[in-house]
């Protein structure tokens, strides 16, 4: 529990530090990649999620792979400072391993699919390197549990009623990226602030007040 509280504090401090850098850097003259002037950029992006669920009362589950995909816009405010809204489909959740005589070995994957809207402040601290921080809001579209054996084969899947969970999620996000001409690559940490489960049903009780957290790795192309 102490370890989890430490991770929470570090995550909040990390995001606060990024926001402080954004505020201080926005007044500075910085060179962007190779753009001669301020120009809006639109693009597509996608990549890998490594997510888990956390709670103050329950130990952190194992990280589960997922994916993110969607579109983004990079809207310059001044040289070196932009606002970047995105619209993504993001698959989150967690996994739990099992090993017994009846089932053998494998894992249960708890999947939560969200339509997600991050809004980030982006600061170029070097010609091809940026840091970004902000928040996100997300709407739950689907939920399921999959039984995956140790060979990666799906042994069974059960769809869950998404109405048994809180549809809306929101949280903080911060990370860093590299821009190479029209290509971008980066990593981000997302820290959920909203509980995913409702207390008036079995699925919500199973979630036990947990919240989303995890890393996103992505590549994108702007035009």
HELIX and SHEET records of a PDB file:
HELIX    1   1 UNK A    2  UNK A   25  1                                  24    
HELIX    2   2 UNK A  162  UNK A  164  5                                   3    
HELIX    3   3 UNK A  202  UNK A  207  1                                   6    
SHEET    1   A 9 UNK A 154  UNK A 160  0                                        
SHEET    2   A 9 UNK A 129  UNK A 149 -1                                        
SHEET    3   A 9 UNK A 104  UNK A 126 -1                                        
SHEET    4   A 9 UNK A  81  UNK A 100 -1                                        
SHEET    5   A 9 UNK A  64  UNK A  78 -1                                        
SHEET    6   A 9 UNK A  41  UNK A  54 -1                                        
SHEET    7   A 9 UNK A 211  UNK A 222 -1                                        
SHEET    8   A 9 UNK A 183  UNK A 195 -1                                        
SHEET    9   A 9 UNK A 168  UNK A 180 -1                                        
END                                                                             
